[in-house]
Amino acid sequence: MRRLLAALFALVVATSAHAAVATFDFYDRGPYHPGVPRPADVLGYAPGTFHTTWGNMERYLDALEHARPERVRRESMGKSIEARERTLFIVSSPANLARLDQIREANAKIADPRGTDAATIEKLVRETPVTVWLNYSIHGDESASFEAMMQVAYQLVAGDGDDVKDVLEHAVVLINPAHNPDGHERFVTWINANGQGDPERWALEQQRSQPWGIYGRFTHYKFDPNRDALAMSHPESQQSSIAIRRWRPQVFVDHHGQTPSFFFPPTADPTNWTLGRADYKDWVETFGRANAAAFDRYGWQYLVRDVFDFHAATYWDVWPSLMGAVGMTYETDGGGNLALRRDDGTVVTMLDGMQRHFVASLTTLETAVKHREERLYFLRIQLLRE
């Protein structure tokens, strides 16, 4: 009898847990401002069913800017080797956008308070929005990141719900649509010509089957941009470093793929010894637990630590952390192709990867806003300790 009761209890718990899992929808976080187009309205295909070219992505971001200019600013970072204009897509409230120079100046003073009295710093911490940099598509063939960016941009520009309004009132969101536009375009041209969404690993279209010369992970000169944050040998790295030092973001996320399950920090050891190790681990624990709760809502799998350490300053999560940010890498399952069969036999799609990056991006923004003053004040404490 005890075994029967235990089995029935387990069944009830499992059924309740299953019933509690939410169904994902990009557009259930409304209401939305009328006249702001969704990605499919401009691109002509549903999210996750085709790989978006650089030109079409720019058409979409232009449409967002024109539909609601009071929430958007564009800032040039420079051109890639193949002359693609790299811009920051900046989203915030109209009041914040009207004082961007003042916000940048405040960030600089908070990050380096020498010469500024304590009362002024305290006032800046109370009044300055948190600056969050969302970096997408540093590896051009990690395609879910590039596609998810457009959904995140739509949510922030079109969303009229209280959650979006709160984020935009208390944060300046810096979106780098594609850190590596040349590699992305090379990969997308090839995959759109050859890909059919075949999930089998032996299929031509699978990411690791790219022909020599295509490998979209790399820049124009076939160099991994996520190994260049120390040497700064390529223009994309130099441009990003100038913009990061100009803005001094307090939170920085680099969106990657493709892993068996979604990864977000806490990271594995070793942690870069020049950081305040305990402080950094406290912050990534905060963001990690927030992401975990958001993923649990949909029943999504994720991993932490594992092989992803936080040591080398060549990476674009570590380098901004040395500038005062909480730098983090998010690695998604799904992407690189329309579908992939995993070792356990299940199929993961680019749409799956887009959904996970979308949720993690918005959760990061909400968490940054929730801890805005702590995150800003932390920079001052860190410098005083040194």
Buried (B, 14 or more C-beta within 10 A) or exposed (E): EEEEEEEEEEEEEEEEEEEEEEEBEBEEBEEBBEEBBBBBEBBEEEBBBBBBBBEBBBEBBEBBBEBBEEBBBEBEBBBBEEEBEBBBBBBBBEEBBEBBEEBBEBBBBBBBBEEBEEEEBEEBBEEBBBBBBBBBBBBBBBBBBBBBBBBBBBBBBBBEEEBBEBBBEBBBBBBBBBBBBBBBBBBBBBBEEBBEBBBEEEBEBBBEEBEEEBBBBBBBEEBBBBBBBBEBEBBBBBBBBEBBEBBBBBBBBBBBBBBBBBBBBBBBEEBBEEBBBEBBBBBBEBBBEBBBEBBBEEEBEBBBEEEBBBBBEBBBBBBBBBBBBBBBBBBBBBBBBBBBBBEEEEEBBBBBBBBBBBBBBBBBBBBBBBBBBBBBBBBBEBBEEE
